[in-house]
Amino acid sequence: MGDKFGRGLLLAAGVEGASLDLSQRIGGDHATACQAVASMLSGGWLTELRLEFNNIGDEGAKAIAEAIRASRSLTSLHLMSNDIGDEGAKALAAGVTASGSQALKTLMVGFSHAGLKAACQSK
């Protein structure tokens, strides 16, 4: 899914600007939905992503973590209440640590995980 498609999809859904709020809106296969959302992050224009209360779990967190690595524009990511366990937290920590971008300033996960906290503080 390319940048033009992602932007067109968002415009068709009535989304404007650089913020995407999908809180409580992802159904079906959460991992696949997160992969689609993650591909939109690669376009370099999305600055805020809200995915609260979607129960994306570890697989969804892993997909988002891969996108964090590549994103140069994402400044705010909200993942509260998503059943993210140790594996998802490790993937997010790796994504934050490996990110070439200093753009990410806010990561809201709603749980305390020492490895993720340390990775975020090192940025």
Disulfide bonds with the S-S distance in Angstrom:
none
